[in-house]
Amino acid sequence: MSHWIAAPLVLPLCVGALQLLLERHGPRVQRGVGLLAVAALLAINLHLLQLADGAGSLSYLVGNWPAEFGIALTLDRLSAALLCLCALLALICLLYASAGGDRGGAHFHALFQFQLLGLNGAFLTGDLFNLFVWFEVLLIASYGLLLHGAPRATLKAGMHYVVLNLVGSALFLVALALLFGVLGTLNMAHMATRIAELPASDVRLVHTAGWMLIVVFALKAAILPLSLWLPATYSQAPAAIAALFAIMTKVGVYAILRTQSLLFGSGSEGLQGFAGTLLASAGAIAVVVAGLGALAASTLKRLCAYLVLGSAASLVMLFALNQVQATAAALLYLLHSTLAAALLFLLADLCARARGSAGDSLRLTAAMAWPQRLGVLCFLAMMLLAALPPWSGFLAKLAMLQALLAVPGQGGLAAALLLGGALNLLALMRAFSHLCWNRPEGEVRQTVEIRRREWGAVYALLALLVLLSVAVAPTARFGETTARAIHAATDSIPILLAPPEKARPEIAK
């Protein structure tokens, strides 16, 4: 049992507590500690990725208590890859915020670490109750970060976000109570074995609890009709936080994938493919609606928020098919879309500052400072989000279409994906034309300086996307291996159910 599996939880927890004590020393010390901590977290997560790639699935029992009673952490290729993506994105976002965006509140750095704690916990947890706990940690930390130096509009959006998520939390608890009453455990590996042996009289209760879980996870992933909170919330968040939030909707998508593959997979008689058709249909509708929302967006941040909504819906649609090829393509698109959305959020903030009072509104009303540099960066970012060749997004979308067409009767889903992509392309072309192409003549007085750290964060995200496009072949192979392991999740259940390690005997004198 490797203790490194617990490190992504212990490190941000301890550093977050330390950041509270360092507030009296000013932001400079907090920035240094935060950047070092996130860099160390990235190194740890890369080590865990190496471990998972070699061992497949690993389980860690906190306190060496049996999994049925204690806290179990589960590491596999998927969770390790998402941990690395989260740490990498967090490092770039913190670098951007350290240029001055962290001065809006005293607790920014502590909340940032607790946000990482919630994300890492959600990716690593092996039982549903602790998934609920990590959802609550995420809710508290994200609400604090959302209100960081917030105007009145952000307070309103944040209230909607909190209220909806609290309703989801209450529903989550009811679902957990039903599942525990029927199965006697909330450890997902134990639940998978007991669902497979579930008597016919209890199937309806598990169905009911499963529907509740679908609603909760769809709310977290912002799937229609539970997505109305996302555009307003993400568009009002500070730039660095909005960029980090690009991965937060993926937590709901990740939860859907885990429950659909492990709890309601091939081993669950009477529950196989539970809610798959509904999720695929809801995802297809959400893709088209998100494209229409992006086309009607009045600001660049709101446009990016709708693109995040559409990417999450595309992932849910592919994961709901429960096919290896579809899951592999969706995993590649998950990496690409998360980084590309974060890049556009940061660029939206730079464009807003470069246009003065006009902000990031999509109107032909203001000239732009740094027009050449920002124009080129916006063009590249919009090409990435539109999934145009030669970027990895194009190859991911192509693989997604091939996976959809390979499944009989799924031509409607493929058409929805194409239509959503076309709407996104039109929306991005319109935004680029308004911001960078048809600019009014005149000079903009540069009242706000863009610092090197902010430019550096943008360049770092762009470099990562270029690297992902260059290394798309090995990334796709890793995604296919991961997808096969996900859909053969029942094979790893004996590893996850392994008893705790016995205490080492005393060495004889």
URZI-V129946 format. One record per residue. N is the residue number from 0. PSI is psi in whole degrees, -180 to 180 (none if undefined). BURIAL is # if it has 16 or more other ideal C-beta (glycine too) atoms within 10 Angstrom, else .. D_LAST is the distance of its C-alpha to the last C-alpha in Angstrom with 1 decimal. Layout:
n=N psi=PSI burial=BURIAL d_last=D_LAST
n=N psi=PSI burial=BURIAL d_last=D_LAST
//
This chain:
n=0 psi=114 burial=. d_last=27.0
n=1 psi=124 burial=. d_last=28.3
n=2 psi=-12 burial=. d_last=28.5
n=3 psi=-24 burial=. d_last=31.5
n=4 psi=-31 burial=# d_last=33.7
n=5 psi=-12 burial=. d_last=33.6
n=6 psi=-39 burial=# d_last=34.5
n=7 psi=-14 burial=# d_last=38.3
n=8 psi=-42 burial=# d_last=38.2
n=9 psi=-42 burial=. d_last=35.8
n=10 psi=-55 burial=# d_last=37.6
n=11 psi=-29 burial=# d_last=41.2
n=12 psi=-48 burial=# d_last=40.2
n=13 psi=-42 burial=. d_last=38.5
n=14 psi=-37 burial=# d_last=41.3
n=15 psi=-43 burial=# d_last=44.0
n=16 psi=-39 burial=. d_last=42.7
n=17 psi=-39 burial=# d_last=42.6
n=18 psi=-32 burial=# d_last=46.1
n=19 psi=-37 burial=. d_last=47.3
n=20 psi=-24 burial=. d_last=46.1
n=21 psi=1 burial=# d_last=47.7
n=22 psi=-33 burial=. d_last=51.1
n=23 psi=-19 burial=. d_last=52.3
n=24 psi=0 burial=. d_last=51.7
n=25 psi=169 burial=. d_last=54.2
n=26 psi=-26 burial=# d_last=54.2
n=27 psi=-45 burial=. d_last=53.5
n=28 psi=-41 burial=. d_last=49.9
n=29 psi=-40 burial=# d_last=49.5
n=30 psi=-46 burial=# d_last=50.8
n=31 psi=-46 burial=. d_last=48.4
n=32 psi=-43 burial=# d_last=45.4
n=33 psi=-45 burial=# d_last=46.7
n=34 psi=-41 burial=. d_last=47.5
n=35 psi=-40 burial=. d_last=44.1
n=36 psi=-43 burial=# d_last=42.4
n=37 psi=-36 burial=# d_last=44.5
n=38 psi=-42 burial=. d_last=44.1
n=39 psi=-39 burial=. d_last=40.2
n=40 psi=-40 burial=# d_last=40.7
n=41 psi=-43 burial=# d_last=42.8
n=42 psi=-42 burial=. d_last=40.2
n=43 psi=-44 burial=# d_last=37.5
n=44 psi=-35 burial=# d_last=40.0
n=45 psi=-38 burial=. d_last=40.8
n=46 psi=-41 burial=. d_last=37.1
n=47 psi=-36 burial=# d_last=37.2
n=48 psi=-40 burial=# d_last=40.3
n=49 psi=-43 burial=. d_last=38.7
n=50 psi=-46 burial=# d_last=35.8
n=51 psi=-36 burial=# d_last=38.3
n=52 psi=-29 burial=. d_last=40.5
n=53 psi=-37 burial=. d_last=37.8
n=54 psi=-17 burial=. d_last=36.1
n=55 psi=-89 burial=# d_last=39.1
n=56 psi=137 burial=# d_last=37.9
n=57 psi=147 burial=# d_last=34.6
n=58 psi=141 burial=# d_last=33.6
n=59 psi=123 burial=# d_last=31.6
n=60 psi=111 burial=# d_last=30.8
n=61 psi=127 burial=. d_last=30.8
n=62 psi=7 burial=. d_last=28.0
n=63 psi=26 burial=. d_last=26.8
n=64 psi=149 burial=. d_last=29.4
n=65 psi=147 burial=. d_last=31.3
n=66 psi=-31 burial=# d_last=34.4
n=67 psi=-26 burial=. d_last=36.8
n=68 psi=-35 burial=. d_last=35.8
n=69 psi=-173 burial=. d_last=34.2
n=70 psi=124 burial=# d_last=35.6
n=71 psi=133 burial=# d_last=35.5
n=72 psi=139 burial=# d_last=36.4
n=73 psi=129 burial=# d_last=37.8
n=74 psi=128 burial=# d_last=38.3
n=75 psi=-173 burial=# d_last=40.6
n=76 psi=-40 burial=# d_last=43.2
n=77 psi=-52 burial=# d_last=45.8
n=78 psi=-38 burial=# d_last=43.7
n=79 psi=-41 burial=# d_last=42.2
n=80 psi=-41 burial=# d_last=45.7
n=81 psi=-34 burial=# d_last=47.1
n=82 psi=-43 burial=# d_last=44.3
n=83 psi=-43 burial=# d_last=45.2
n=84 psi=-43 burial=# d_last=48.9
n=85 psi=-46 burial=# d_last=48.4
n=86 psi=-40 burial=# d_last=46.5
n=87 psi=-45 burial=# d_last=49.0
n=88 psi=-39 burial=# d_last=51.9
n=89 psi=-39 burial=# d_last=50.4
n=90 psi=-43 burial=# d_last=49.9
n=91 psi=-43 burial=# d_last=53.6
n=92 psi=-40 burial=# d_last=54.8
n=93 psi=-36 burial=# d_last=52.9
n=94 psi=-43 burial=# d_last=54.4
n=95 psi=-44 burial=# d_last=57.8
n=96 psi=-29 burial=# d_last=57.4
n=97 psi=-8 burial=# d_last=56.1
n=98 psi=-5 burial=# d_last=59.5
n=99 psi=-14 burial=. d_last=60.8
n=100 psi=-13 burial=# d_last=60.6
n=101 psi=3 burial=# d_last=57.6
n=102 psi=-4 burial=. d_last=59.8
n=103 psi=-18 burial=. d_last=61.3
n=104 psi=153 burial=# d_last=58.6
n=105 psi=-24 burial=. d_last=55.8
n=106 psi=16 burial=# d_last=53.2
n=107 psi=-51 burial=# d_last=53.8
n=108 psi=-36 burial=# d_last=50.5
n=109 psi=-45 burial=# d_last=48.4
n=110 psi=-35 burial=# d_last=50.3
n=111 psi=-43 burial=# d_last=50.0
n=112 psi=-39 burial=# d_last=46.2
n=113 psi=-31 burial=# d_last=46.3
n=114 psi=-44 burial=# d_last=48.7
n=115 psi=-37 burial=# d_last=46.2
n=116 psi=-47 burial=# d_last=43.6
n=117 psi=-42 burial=# d_last=46.0
n=118 psi=-48 burial=# d_last=46.9
n=119 psi=-40 burial=# d_last=43.3
n=120 psi=-41 burial=# d_last=42.3
n=121 psi=-36 burial=# d_last=45.3
n=122 psi=-26 burial=# d_last=44.4
n=123 psi=-18 burial=# d_last=40.7
n=124 psi=146 burial=# d_last=40.9
n=125 psi=5 burial=# d_last=40.2
n=126 psi=156 burial=# d_last=42.0
n=127 psi=-32 burial=# d_last=45.5
n=128 psi=-42 burial=# d_last=44.9
n=129 psi=-25 burial=# d_last=42.9
n=130 psi=-40 burial=# d_last=45.8
n=131 psi=-44 burial=# d_last=48.0
n=132 psi=-45 burial=# d_last=45.9
n=133 psi=-31 burial=# d_last=46.0
n=134 psi=-41 burial=# d_last=49.7
n=135 psi=-39 burial=. d_last=50.1
n=136 psi=-44 burial=# d_last=48.1
n=137 psi=-43 burial=# d_last=50.4
n=138 psi=-47 burial=# d_last=53.5
n=139 psi=-48 burial=. d_last=52.7
n=140 psi=-43 burial=# d_last=51.8
n=141 psi=-34 burial=# d_last=54.7
n=142 psi=-41 burial=# d_last=57.2
n=143 psi=-41 burial=# d_last=56.2
n=144 psi=-35 burial=# d_last=56.5
n=145 psi=-38 burial=# d_last=59.8
n=146 psi=7 burial=# d_last=61.3
n=147 psi=108 burial=# d_last=60.1
n=148 psi=38 burial=. d_last=63.4
n=149 psi=144 burial=# d_last=65.3
n=150 psi=-177 burial=. d_last=69.0
n=151 psi=-39 burial=. d_last=70.6
n=152 psi=-36 burial=. d_last=70.8
n=153 psi=-37 burial=# d_last=67.0
n=154 psi=-42 burial=. d_last=66.5
n=155 psi=-47 burial=. d_last=68.7
n=156 psi=-39 burial=# d_last=66.9
n=157 psi=-36 burial=# d_last=63.5
n=158 psi=-43 burial=. d_last=64.7
n=159 psi=-43 burial=. d_last=65.6
n=160 psi=-45 burial=# d_last=62.3
n=161 psi=-46 burial=# d_last=60.3
n=162 psi=-47 burial=. d_last=62.5
n=163 psi=-40 burial=# d_last=62.4
n=164 psi=-31 burial=# d_last=58.6
n=165 psi=-39 burial=. d_last=58.2
n=166 psi=-43 burial=. d_last=60.3
n=167 psi=-38 burial=# d_last=58.2
n=168 psi=-41 burial=. d_last=55.0
n=169 psi=-43 burial=. d_last=56.6
n=170 psi=-37 burial=# d_last=57.5
n=171 psi=-44 burial=# d_last=54.0
n=172 psi=-41 burial=. d_last=52.6
n=173 psi=-43 burial=. d_last=55.1
n=174 psi=-41 burial=# d_last=54.1
n=175 psi=-40 burial=# d_last=50.4
n=176 psi=-43 burial=. d_last=51.2
n=177 psi=-46 burial=# d_last=53.2
n=178 psi=-41 burial=# d_last=50.5
n=179 psi=-37 burial=. d_last=47.8
n=180 psi=-34 burial=. d_last=50.1
n=181 psi=-44 burial=# d_last=50.8
n=182 psi=-22 burial=# d_last=47.5
n=183 psi=9 burial=. d_last=45.0
n=184 psi=158 burial=# d_last=43.0
n=185 psi=4 burial=# d_last=43.8
n=186 psi=127 burial=# d_last=41.1
n=187 psi=-34 burial=# d_last=43.3
n=188 psi=-45 burial=# d_last=41.3
n=189 psi=-41 burial=# d_last=41.3
n=190 psi=-39 burial=# d_last=45.0
n=191 psi=-42 burial=# d_last=45.9
n=192 psi=-38 burial=# d_last=44.5
n=193 psi=-33 burial=# d_last=46.2
n=194 psi=-37 burial=# d_last=49.5
n=195 psi=-27 burial=# d_last=49.6
n=196 psi=19 burial=. d_last=49.6
n=197 psi=130 burial=# d_last=51.8
n=198 psi=155 burial=. d_last=54.6
n=199 psi=-28 burial=. d_last=58.1
n=200 psi=-21 burial=. d_last=58.7
n=201 psi=-4 burial=. d_last=56.2
n=202 psi=-40 burial=# d_last=57.3
n=203 psi=-39 burial=. d_last=60.0
n=204 psi=-43 burial=. d_last=57.6
n=205 psi=-36 burial=# d_last=55.3
n=206 psi=-48 burial=# d_last=58.4
n=207 psi=-47 burial=. d_last=59.4
n=208 psi=-37 burial=# d_last=56.0
n=209 psi=-39 burial=# d_last=56.1
n=210 psi=-40 burial=. d_last=59.5
n=211 psi=-43 burial=# d_last=58.3
n=212 psi=-40 burial=# d_last=55.4
n=213 psi=-43 burial=# d_last=58.0
n=214 psi=-45 burial=# d_last=60.1
n=215 psi=-47 burial=# d_last=57.2
n=216 psi=-35 burial=# d_last=56.0
n=217 psi=-35 burial=# d_last=59.6
n=218 psi=-44 burial=# d_last=60.1
n=219 psi=-37 burial=# d_last=57.1
n=220 psi=-4 burial=# d_last=58.4
n=221 psi=54 burial=# d_last=62.0
n=222 psi=135 burial=# d_last=63.6
n=223 psi=142 burial=# d_last=67.2
n=224 psi=23 burial=. d_last=68.3
n=225 psi=31 burial=# d_last=65.2
n=226 psi=6 burial=# d_last=65.5
n=227 psi=-21 burial=. d_last=68.2
n=228 psi=-25 burial=# d_last=65.7
n=229 psi=-51 burial=# d_last=64.4
n=230 psi=-43 burial=# d_last=67.4
n=231 psi=-40 burial=# d_last=68.2
n=232 psi=-51 burial=# d_last=64.6
n=233 psi=-35 burial=# d_last=63.6
n=234 psi=-21 burial=# d_last=67.0
n=235 psi=-10 burial=# d_last=66.6
n=236 psi=151 burial=# d_last=63.0
n=237 psi=153 burial=# d_last=62.4
n=238 psi=-50 burial=# d_last=62.3
n=239 psi=-36 burial=# d_last=58.6
n=240 psi=-41 burial=# d_last=57.6
n=241 psi=-39 burial=# d_last=60.1
n=242 psi=-39 burial=# d_last=58.6
n=243 psi=-34 burial=# d_last=55.1
n=244 psi=-16 burial=# d_last=56.6
n=245 psi=-26 burial=# d_last=57.6
n=246 psi=-12 burial=# d_last=54.2
n=247 psi=-37 burial=# d_last=54.1
n=248 psi=-25 burial=# d_last=56.5
n=249 psi=-18 burial=# d_last=54.3
n=250 psi=-44 burial=# d_last=51.7
n=251 psi=-41 burial=# d_last=54.2
n=252 psi=-42 burial=# d_last=54.9
n=253 psi=-42 burial=# d_last=51.2
n=254 psi=-40 burial=# d_last=50.8
n=255 psi=-45 burial=# d_last=53.8
n=256 psi=-44 burial=# d_last=52.4
n=257 psi=-49 burial=# d_last=49.0
n=258 psi=-39 burial=# d_last=50.5
n=259 psi=-37 burial=# d_last=53.2
n=260 psi=-38 burial=# d_last=50.9
n=261 psi=-50 burial=# d_last=47.9
n=262 psi=-39 burial=# d_last=49.4
n=263 psi=37 burial=# d_last=52.9
n=264 psi=-155 burial=# d_last=52.4
n=265 psi=-21 burial=. d_last=53.1
n=266 psi=-6 burial=# d_last=50.7
n=267 psi=100 burial=# d_last=52.4
n=268 psi=129 burial=. d_last=55.2
n=269 psi=-11 burial=# d_last=58.2
n=270 psi=6 burial=# d_last=56.9
n=271 psi=132 burial=. d_last=56.8
n=272 psi=28 burial=. d_last=58.4
n=273 psi=126 burial=# d_last=58.7
n=274 psi=14 burial=# d_last=61.2
n=275 psi=-46 burial=. d_last=61.2
n=276 psi=-42 burial=. d_last=65.0
n=277 psi=-45 burial=. d_last=65.4
n=278 psi=-41 burial=# d_last=62.9
n=279 psi=-42 burial=# d_last=64.6
n=280 psi=-44 burial=. d_last=68.0
n=281 psi=-39 burial=# d_last=67.0
n=282 psi=-41 burial=# d_last=65.4
n=283 psi=-44 burial=# d_last=68.6
n=284 psi=-41 burial=# d_last=70.8
n=285 psi=-35 burial=# d_last=68.5
n=286 psi=-45 burial=# d_last=68.7
n=287 psi=-45 burial=# d_last=72.5
n=288 psi=-40 burial=# d_last=72.7
n=289 psi=-37 burial=# d_last=70.3
n=290 psi=-42 burial=# d_last=72.6
n=291 psi=-39 burial=. d_last=75.6
n=292 psi=-41 burial=# d_last=73.9
n=293 psi=-38 burial=# d_last=73.0
n=294 psi=-30 burial=# d_last=76.6
n=295 psi=-1 burial=. d_last=77.9
n=296 psi=141 burial=# d_last=75.4
n=297 psi=-13 burial=. d_last=77.0
n=298 psi=159 burial=# d_last=74.2
n=299 psi=-38 burial=# d_last=71.8
n=300 psi=-41 burial=# d_last=68.7
n=301 psi=-38 burial=# d_last=70.1
n=302 psi=-46 burial=# d_last=70.8
n=303 psi=-36 burial=# d_last=67.1
n=304 psi=-41 burial=# d_last=66.0
n=305 psi=-33 burial=# d_last=68.1
n=306 psi=-38 burial=# d_last=66.6
n=307 psi=-43 burial=# d_last=63.1
n=308 psi=-45 burial=# d_last=64.3
n=309 psi=-38 burial=# d_last=65.8
n=310 psi=-41 burial=# d_last=62.7
n=311 psi=-41 burial=# d_last=60.6
n=312 psi=-39 burial=# d_last=63.2
n=313 psi=-41 burial=# d_last=63.2
n=314 psi=-45 burial=# d_last=59.5
n=315 psi=-42 burial=# d_last=59.7
n=316 psi=-43 burial=# d_last=62.7
n=317 psi=-43 burial=# d_last=60.7
n=318 psi=-32 burial=# d_last=57.5
n=319 psi=-21 burial=# d_last=59.5
n=320 psi=-22 burial=# d_last=60.6
n=321 psi=43 burial=# d_last=57.1
n=322 psi=142 burial=# d_last=57.7
n=323 psi=-46 burial=# d_last=55.3
n=324 psi=-42 burial=# d_last=58.1
n=325 psi=-43 burial=# d_last=59.2
n=326 psi=-42 burial=# d_last=55.7
n=327 psi=-44 burial=# d_last=55.0
n=328 psi=-40 burial=# d_last=58.3
n=329 psi=-36 burial=# d_last=57.7
n=330 psi=-40 burial=# d_last=54.3
n=331 psi=-42 burial=# d_last=56.0
n=332 psi=-31 burial=# d_last=58.7
n=333 psi=-47 burial=# d_last=56.2
n=334 psi=-48 burial=# d_last=54.8
n=335 psi=-49 burial=# d_last=58.3
n=336 psi=-35 burial=# d_last=60.0
n=337 psi=-48 burial=# d_last=57.3
n=338 psi=-40 burial=# d_last=57.5
n=339 psi=-41 burial=# d_last=61.3
n=340 psi=-41 burial=# d_last=61.9
n=341 psi=-40 burial=# d_last=59.7
n=342 psi=-44 burial=# d_last=61.8
n=343 psi=-34 burial=# d_last=65.1
n=344 psi=-44 burial=# d_last=63.9
n=345 psi=-42 burial=# d_last=63.2
n=346 psi=-34 burial=# d_last=66.5
n=347 psi=-39 burial=# d_last=68.4
n=348 psi=-43 burial=# d_last=67.3
n=349 psi=-41 burial=# d_last=68.4
n=350 psi=-40 burial=# d_last=71.7
n=351 psi=-41 burial=# d_last=72.3
n=352 psi=-31 burial=# d_last=71.9
n=353 psi=-17 burial=# d_last=74.0
n=354 psi=5 burial=# d_last=76.9
n=355 psi=-131 burial=# d_last=77.2
n=356 psi=-21 burial=. d_last=78.6
n=357 psi=-22 burial=# d_last=78.9
n=358 psi=-143 burial=# d_last=75.1
n=359 psi=21 burial=# d_last=73.9
n=360 psi=142 burial=# d_last=76.9
n=361 psi=68 burial=# d_last=78.4
n=362 psi=149 burial=. d_last=81.8
n=363 psi=67 burial=. d_last=84.1
n=364 psi=-9 burial=. d_last=84.4
n=365 psi=145 burial=# d_last=82.5
n=366 psi=171 burial=. d_last=81.9
n=367 psi=135 burial=# d_last=78.3
n=368 psi=158 burial=# d_last=76.8
n=369 psi=50 burial=# d_last=74.8
n=370 psi=-41 burial=. d_last=76.7
n=371 psi=-49 burial=. d_last=75.8
n=372 psi=-50 burial=. d_last=72.1
n=373 psi=-34 burial=# d_last=71.7
n=374 psi=-46 burial=# d_last=74.2
n=375 psi=-44 burial=. d_last=72.2
n=376 psi=-43 burial=# d_last=68.9
n=377 psi=-40 burial=# d_last=70.4
n=378 psi=-46 burial=. d_last=72.0
n=379 psi=-43 burial=# d_last=68.7
n=380 psi=-40 burial=# d_last=66.9
n=381 psi=-32 burial=# d_last=69.6
n=382 psi=-40 burial=# d_last=69.6
n=383 psi=-46 burial=# d_last=65.9
n=384 psi=-28 burial=# d_last=66.4
n=385 psi=-4 burial=# d_last=69.4
n=386 psi=47 burial=# d_last=67.3
n=387 psi=152 burial=. d_last=69.7
n=388 psi=151 burial=. d_last=69.0
n=389 psi=23 burial=. d_last=67.3
n=390 psi=163 burial=# d_last=64.5
n=391 psi=-27 burial=# d_last=61.5
n=392 psi=-37 burial=# d_last=63.1
n=393 psi=-46 burial=# d_last=66.0
n=394 psi=-37 burial=# d_last=63.7
n=395 psi=-45 burial=# d_last=61.7
n=396 psi=-40 burial=# d_last=65.0
n=397 psi=-42 burial=. d_last=66.2
n=398 psi=-37 burial=# d_last=63.1
n=399 psi=-42 burial=# d_last=63.4
n=400 psi=-43 burial=# d_last=67.1
n=401 psi=-40 burial=. d_last=66.2
n=402 psi=-40 burial=# d_last=63.6
n=403 psi=-42 burial=# d_last=66.1
n=404 psi=-21 burial=. d_last=68.9
n=405 psi=-18 burial=. d_last=66.6
n=406 psi=123 burial=# d_last=66.2
n=407 psi=137 burial=. d_last=69.5
n=408 psi=12 burial=. d_last=71.4
n=409 psi=23 burial=# d_last=69.7
n=410 psi=-31 burial=. d_last=72.5
n=411 psi=-38 burial=. d_last=73.2
n=412 psi=-41 burial=# d_last=69.7
n=413 psi=-40 burial=# d_last=70.4
n=414 psi=-40 burial=. d_last=73.7
n=415 psi=-41 burial=# d_last=72.2
n=416 psi=-41 burial=# d_last=69.7
n=417 psi=-43 burial=. d_last=72.6
n=418 psi=-44 burial=. d_last=74.7
n=419 psi=-42 burial=# d_last=72.0
n=420 psi=-39 burial=# d_last=71.4
n=421 psi=-41 burial=. d_last=75.1
n=422 psi=-41 burial=# d_last=75.4
n=423 psi=-41 burial=# d_last=72.5
n=424 psi=-44 burial=# d_last=74.1
n=425 psi=-42 burial=. d_last=77.4
n=426 psi=-42 burial=# d_last=75.7
n=427 psi=-38 burial=# d_last=73.9
n=428 psi=-43 burial=. d_last=77.2
n=429 psi=-44 burial=# d_last=79.0
n=430 psi=-45 burial=# d_last=76.4
n=431 psi=-39 burial=# d_last=76.4
n=432 psi=-42 burial=. d_last=80.2
n=433 psi=-38 burial=# d_last=80.4
n=434 psi=-43 burial=# d_last=77.8
n=435 psi=-15 burial=# d_last=78.1
n=436 psi=-65 burial=. d_last=81.1
n=437 psi=63 burial=. d_last=84.2
n=438 psi=139 burial=# d_last=83.5
n=439 psi=152 burial=. d_last=86.3
n=440 psi=151 burial=. d_last=87.5
n=441 psi=167 burial=. d_last=86.5
n=442 psi=148 burial=. d_last=83.8
n=443 psi=127 burial=# d_last=81.0
n=444 psi=123 burial=. d_last=80.1
n=445 psi=88 burial=. d_last=76.3
n=446 psi=-20 burial=. d_last=75.4
n=447 psi=128 burial=. d_last=71.8
n=448 psi=138 burial=. d_last=69.6
n=449 psi=119 burial=# d_last=67.3
n=450 psi=165 burial=. d_last=64.3
n=451 psi=-36 burial=. d_last=62.4
n=452 psi=-35 burial=# d_last=59.3
n=453 psi=-46 burial=# d_last=61.4
n=454 psi=-41 burial=# d_last=63.0
n=455 psi=-40 burial=. d_last=59.6
n=456 psi=-42 burial=# d_last=58.2
n=457 psi=-46 burial=# d_last=61.2
n=458 psi=-36 burial=. d_last=60.9
n=459 psi=-44 burial=# d_last=57.2
n=460 psi=-42 burial=# d_last=58.0
n=461 psi=-41 burial=# d_last=60.8
n=462 psi=-39 burial=. d_last=58.7
n=463 psi=-41 burial=# d_last=56.1
n=464 psi=-37 burial=# d_last=58.8
n=465 psi=-44 burial=. d_last=60.2
n=466 psi=-41 burial=. d_last=56.8
n=467 psi=-38 burial=# d_last=56.5
n=468 psi=-38 burial=# d_last=59.9
n=469 psi=-42 burial=. d_last=59.0
n=470 psi=33 burial=. d_last=55.7
n=471 psi=-32 burial=# d_last=57.2
n=472 psi=-54 burial=. d_last=56.5
n=473 psi=-32 burial=. d_last=52.7
n=474 psi=-42 burial=# d_last=52.6
n=475 psi=-38 burial=# d_last=54.7
n=476 psi=-42 burial=. d_last=52.4
n=477 psi=-41 burial=# d_last=49.4
n=478 psi=-38 burial=# d_last=51.4
n=479 psi=-42 burial=# d_last=52.3
n=480 psi=-43 burial=. d_last=48.7
n=481 psi=-42 burial=# d_last=47.8
n=482 psi=-41 burial=# d_last=50.7
n=483 psi=-39 burial=. d_last=49.7
n=484 psi=-37 burial=# d_last=46.3
n=485 psi=-46 burial=# d_last=47.8
n=486 psi=-7 burial=# d_last=50.2
n=487 psi=34 burial=. d_last=47.5
n=488 psi=-30 burial=# d_last=45.3
n=489 psi=-22 burial=# d_last=44.7
n=490 psi=-25 burial=. d_last=42.8
n=491 psi=-1 burial=# d_last=40.0
n=492 psi=-42 burial=# d_last=39.8
n=493 psi=-35 burial=. d_last=36.8
n=494 psi=-43 burial=. d_last=34.8
n=495 psi=-24 burial=# d_last=35.9
n=496 psi=7 burial=# d_last=35.1
n=497 psi=139 burial=. d_last=31.5
n=498 psi=161 burial=. d_last=29.1
n=499 psi=151 burial=. d_last=26.7
n=500 psi=137 burial=. d_last=23.4
n=501 psi=149 burial=. d_last=20.6
n=502 psi=143 burial=. d_last=17.8
n=503 psi=133 burial=. d_last=14.8
n=504 psi=151 burial=. d_last=12.0
n=505 psi=141 burial=. d_last=8.9
n=506 psi=127 burial=. d_last=6.3
n=507 psi=138 burial=. d_last=3.7
n=508 psi=none burial=. d_last=0.0
//
